[in-house]
Amino acid sequence: MHGRALLRYHGFGDVDMTSTVVGGIDEFDEALEKVSARAELEGALQVDIQDVPLRPGGPVLIQVLVGPGSRSSLLWHEDGVGFAAVDHRLSPLTAELSYTSGSDRRSAPPEETRIAAHTAIEALVVYLLTGERVASLGWVEIAAD
């Protein structure tokens, strides 16, 4: 792994974010299993991932939707600009994908959910191992928060 990463998420109704720092792929898998188990009960959850410490030239934040469905969203935020991972073999969904972020239910637009859930996780593993964004996916610019 290229370094340590902080994973954070809000379950529905949580006051505080659940946070864990992972230093290896086994720890990442373990943390992801906990999020996935909760998502099976509550629906998709948004997970924030940041390098610890932040790396110069690296993303400021990566966000992934973890949930029971076959689709996900993988967002890559740099300083002042964001990108959504897109698998061009998949058509956009016809509806927004609902997810939980804290006490709010939110929706990801179809143009940000053109990635299979397993592909999003595989792309995260590649990033955690190499520190690089996966080149085999398309990356579409999105509005920065």
NUGULO-878369 format. One line per field, with one value per residue (C-alpha): residue number from 1; residue in three letters; y, z, x. Coordinates in nm, 3 decimals, padded with zeros to 5 digits. Layout:
N
i <- (NUM; ...) $
aa <- (ALA; ...) $
v <- (Y; ...) $
w <- (Z; ...) $
u <- (X; ...) $
This chain:
145
i <- (1; 2; 3; 4; 5; 6; 7; 8; 9; 10; 11; 12; 13; 14; 15; 16; 17; 18; 19; 20; 21; 22; 23; 24; 25; 26; 27; 28; 29; 30; 31; 32; 33; 34; 35; 36; 37; 38; 39; 40; 41; 42; 43; 44; 45; 46; 47; 48; 49; 50; 51; 52; 53; 54; 55; 56; 57; 58; 59; 60; 61; 62; 63; 64; 65; 66; 67; 68; 69; 70; 71; 72; 73; 74; 75; 76; 77; 78; 79; 80; 81; 82; 83; 84; 85; 86; 87; 88; 89; 90; 91; 92; 93; 94; 95; 96; 97; 98; 99; 100; 101; 102; 103; 104; 105; 106; 107; 108; 109; 110; 111; 112; 113; 114; 115; 116; 117; 118; 119; 120; 121; 122; 123; 124; 125; 126; 127; 128; 129; 130; 131; 132; 133; 134; 135; 136; 137; 138; 139; 140; 141; 142; 143; 144; 145) $
aa <- (MET; HIS; GLY; ARG; ALA; LEU; LEU; ARG; TYR; HIS; GLY; PHE; GLY; ASP; VAL; ASP; MET; THR; SER; THR; VAL; VAL; GLY; GLY; ILE; ASP; GLU; PHE; ASP; GLU; ALA; LEU; GLU; LYS; VAL; SER; ALA; ARG; ALA; GLU; LEU; GLU; GLY; ALA; LEU; GLN; VAL; ASP; ILE; GLN; ASP; VAL; PRO; LEU; ARG; PRO; GLY; GLY; PRO; VAL; LEU; ILE; GLN; VAL; LEU; VAL; GLY; PRO; GLY; SER; ARG; SER; SER; LEU; LEU; TRP; HIS; GLU; ASP; GLY; VAL; GLY; PHE; ALA; ALA; VAL; ASP; HIS; ARG; LEU; SER; PRO; LEU; THR; ALA; GLU; LEU; SER; TYR; THR; SER; GLY; SER; ASP; ARG; ARG; SER; ALA; PRO; PRO; GLU; GLU; THR; ARG; ILE; ALA; ALA; HIS; THR; ALA; ILE; GLU; ALA; LEU; VAL; VAL; TYR; LEU; LEU; THR; GLY; GLU; ARG; VAL; ALA; SER; LEU; GLY; TRP; VAL; GLU; ILE; ALA; ALA; ASP) $
v <- (00.000; 00.345; 00.482; 00.496; 00.600; 00.735; 00.590; 00.778; 00.735; 00.836; 00.571; 00.683; 00.894; 00.886; 01.207; 01.146; 00.986; 00.638; 00.659; 00.410; 00.436; 00.148; 00.068; -00.238; -00.413; -00.660; -00.369; -00.202; -00.522; -00.552; -00.191; -00.233; -00.546; -00.346; -00.071; -00.328; -00.504; -00.176; -00.082; -00.410; -00.287; 00.083; 00.107; 00.261; 00.461; 00.719; 00.648; 00.923; 00.819; 01.042; 00.977; 01.019; 01.256; 01.412; 01.362; 01.651; 01.594; 01.333; 01.359; 01.573; 01.323; 01.006; 00.911; 00.577; 00.449; 00.113; -00.068; -00.363; -00.267; -00.354; 00.010; 00.258; 00.600; 00.671; 01.039; 01.175; 01.527; 01.735; 02.094; 02.281; 02.006; 01.671; 01.365; 01.075; 00.733; 00.603; 00.259; 00.341; -00.017; 00.066; 00.278; 00.550; 00.445; 00.582; 00.713; 00.861; 00.627; 00.696; 00.683; 00.790; 01.059; 01.124; 01.196; 01.284; 01.072; 01.199; 01.095; 01.046; 01.146; 00.884; 01.037; 00.965; 00.604; 00.451; 00.210; -00.136; -00.170; -00.429; -00.211; 00.087; -00.123; -00.267; 00.089; 00.186; -00.112; -00.008; 00.344; 00.219; -00.004; 00.239; 00.590; 00.627; 00.678; 00.381; 00.463; 00.196; 00.392; 00.712; 01.018; 01.284; 01.625; 01.709; 02.022; 02.062; 02.098) $
w <- (00.000; -00.086; 00.260; 00.520; 00.445; 00.658; 00.587; 00.725; 00.691; 00.853; 00.909; 00.907; 01.215; 01.337; 01.507; 01.446; 01.157; 01.203; 01.123; 01.081; 00.953; 00.736; 00.658; 00.439; 00.206; 00.477; 00.704; 00.412; 00.342; 00.710; 00.726; 00.401; 00.534; 00.833; 00.606; 00.371; 00.659; 00.774; 00.418; 00.382; 00.662; 00.575; 00.202; 00.027; 00.241; 00.121; 00.235; 00.234; 00.186; 00.238; 00.244; 00.587; 00.554; 00.230; -00.051; -00.275; -00.615; -00.477; -00.435; -00.155; -00.113; -00.274; -00.222; -00.295; -00.244; -00.066; -00.069; -00.159; -00.525; -00.831; -00.908; -00.724; -00.754; -00.732; -00.705; -00.712; -00.572; -00.640; -00.532; -00.694; -00.937; -00.915; -01.139; -01.152; -01.261; -01.563; -01.719; -02.074; -02.121; -01.881; -01.971; -01.729; -01.480; -01.546; -01.190; -00.924; -00.675; -00.317; -00.033; 00.329; 00.445; 00.815; 00.891; 00.526; 00.238; -00.078; -00.442; -00.687; -01.043; -01.320; -01.478; -01.152; -01.116; -01.439; -01.252; -01.111; -00.735; -00.770; -01.022; -00.785; -00.505; -00.742; -00.847; -00.480; -00.419; -00.717; -00.576; -00.228; -00.371; -00.624; -00.536; -00.892; -01.040; -01.254; -01.619; -01.760; -01.644; -01.794; -01.566; -01.624; -01.464; -01.207; -01.009; -00.717; -00.369) $
u <- (00.000; 00.133; 00.044; -00.227; -00.583; -00.867; -01.214; -01.516; -01.890; -02.218; -02.479; -02.840; -02.906; -02.544; -02.438; -02.068; -01.885; -01.743; -01.372; -01.092; -00.737; -00.616; -00.256; -00.301; -00.543; -00.651; -00.747; -00.927; -01.122; -01.216; -01.337; -01.530; -01.701; -01.830; -01.964; -02.119; -02.296; -02.445; -02.540; -02.730; -02.957; -02.977; -02.915; -02.615; -02.372; -02.123; -01.766; -01.503; -01.139; -00.836; -00.464; -00.306; -00.132; -00.258; -00.007; 00.104; -00.053; -00.292; -00.667; -00.806; -01.092; -01.225; -01.590; -01.754; -02.106; -02.113; -02.443; -02.654; -02.707; -02.502; -02.416; -02.200; -02.044; -01.672; -01.580; -01.225; -01.183; -00.876; -00.820; -01.111; -01.219; -01.394; -01.426; -01.672; -01.546; -01.737; -01.741; -01.850; -01.974; -02.261; -02.560; -02.666; -02.932; -03.279; -03.311; -03.088; -02.919; -03.027; -02.772; -02.726; -02.491; -02.549; -02.912; -02.977; -03.091; -02.930; -02.924; -02.640; -02.731; -02.721; -02.408; -02.220; -02.338; -02.206; -01.981; -02.045; -02.004; -01.726; -01.542; -01.551; -01.398; -01.134; -01.042; -01.004; -00.774; -00.560; -00.539; -00.451; -00.176; -00.029; -00.143; -00.272; -00.618; -00.728; -00.663; -00.898; -01.204; -01.333; -01.324; -01.591; -01.553; -01.820; -01.899; -01.661; -01.810) $
